[in-house]
Amino acid sequence: MTTLQSTTLESRIRRLEDRGEIHDLVVRYFLASDFDDYDAIAASFAETSSFAAGGFEGAAGGAGIANMIKGARTAFGTTIHTPNYVLIDFQDEDHATGLVGAHLEIAMGGTSVFGAVRYEDEYVRENDRWVFATRNMRTVHVGDWADIETSLTSETPVRWPGGVPAASDYPPTH
């Protein structure tokens, strides 16, 4: 990843403001997901955006993405999305990439599910505000609370209730 260097004080201040706006975009998206605010989810994405998640069918455009998330959430009860970090690299004044580490807590199938994911993002400034151009959710591990004890030491740490255990999108490197 490369980081675009800013040289003037004005451009450096703008870059800090952009970084803050992108960070807030990530948090607002998670809160909109937790509170079923599908209009806010749709508004978080560019007109030509796309969303993908390992093992799940993706969607395009803000309205399409919001509808996909709405459909997925019919299987969920309470959810808590917690961003742990947002790493942002600017490509130019109107484009950036990001890696967002997050933990998920989800009521699903009568059990509490816990997991860690990473979102591989692309951001674009559209109509003078930052939005997602692409969002790709990649799963590190997930499972009900009873499975978490061994999820990171297993060959199949992705254990959605009712699903077939699967490998992580980020397998161990050692």
N, C-alpha and C positions, 0 to 999 in steps of 0.2 A: 504494500500500500504506500502511496505517496501522499504527502501533505503539501498543498499549495502554500507557498510562503507569502505573507503580506508584508509590505514594506512601509507604507505610510501609516501614521497614527490613525487617520480616518479609516483606512482599510483594516487595520488591526482591531479597532473598536467594532467595525462592522462584522468581522469574523467572529468576535466574541458574542455579539448579538445573535448571529446566525447559529452558532453552536448552542446557545441557550434556547433558541426557538426550536431547533431540531430535538434537543433533549426534551423540551416540553411537549413536542409532537408525540414522541414515544410514550411519555407518561399519559397524555390525554387519550391516546389510542387504547392503552391498557385499561384506563378507567372507563372509557366508553364501552369496552368489551365487558367489563365486570358489571356495568349497570344497564346493559342492553340498549345503549344509545346508538342505534344503527345509522341515524342521520350524521352523528359526529364521526362514526367510523367511515362512512362514505366520503365525508368532507376531508378526511385525513389523506386521501389518495388522489393522485393526479388523474386527469381524464383518461390517459392511456396506460394506467398502472396495471400491475399484476401482483397476485398473491399466490404463493405455493407453500405447501407444508409436506415434509417427507411422509409418504404413504397416504396422503389425502389429495383429492382432486382440488385444483386451484380455481381461481376466478380472475376476471379482468374488470377494470373500471371500478370506480368507487361504489356505485350502486350494486354491481355484480358481486364485489367483495363483501359488502355489507349483507347481502342476501345469503351468500355462502356461509358467513359467520352466524347469521341468524339461524340457518338450518342446522348447523353443527351444534349450536347452543341448545337445541331442543332436547338433547341428551344430557345436558348439564343442569345442575342446581347452582348453588353459589360458586363463584369463581373469584380467585385472588391472583392477579398477575402482578409480580413484583420485579421491576427492572433492577438489576444489580450494578450494571455499568452500561454506558453508551460510549463507544469509541467511534469518533467521527474523523474522516479524512476528506478534505475538500479537493475536488477535481478542478473546479474553476469557480467563478463567482456564483453560479446558479446550479451546480451539481456537486453532490457529495456521496460518499459511501459510508456505511456504518456497520458495526457489529454490536448487537445488543444481547447481553447475557441476562437471563431472567429465570425466576422460579415460578412455577404454577401450582396452585392448589385448587382442585376442582372436585365438586360433589358430582359423582357420576355412577350410575348403576347401583345406588344404595351404599356406596363407599366413598371414602375420601381418597383422592388421587393426588400424588405429589410428583413433581418432576422439574428438571432443568432443561432449558432450551436456549438456543441462540438464534437470533434473527439476523440474517444477512440482508442488509437494506441498501437501497439506493434512494437518494432524496433529490428532489428537484424544486427549484423556486418557481412557483406557478402563480400568476396573478399577485405577485409581490409577497408571497408567503411560502414557507417550506411545507412540502407534502411528500408522501411516499411515492416513488416511481415504481419500485419493486420491493417486495417483502417476501423473504423465504424463511419460514420457520423450520429449524433443524433441531431434532430431539437428541439430547445427550442421554437422558434416562427419564423414565416415567413409570409409575405403577401405584397400586394401592399401598397404604401405609405398611402392610405386612411384607410387601416385596421390597421396600426401600432398603431394608437392612443389607440385602445382598445385590441390589441392582447395579452398583458400580463395579462389582467384582464378577459379574456374569457376562457371558458371551452375548446374551440377549437382554439388555437392560431396558428395552422399550416394551412395556407391558401394559398397554391400554386394556381396561376391563373388557372382557368379551372378545378381545383380539388375540391373535397369535403372537407370542413373544418374538421380538425382532432385534436386530443389531442396532447399535447407536449410529446416528449420522456422523458422529465423531468417535470412531473406534480408538482404543488405546494405541499409542505410538511406541510402546516399549514391550 
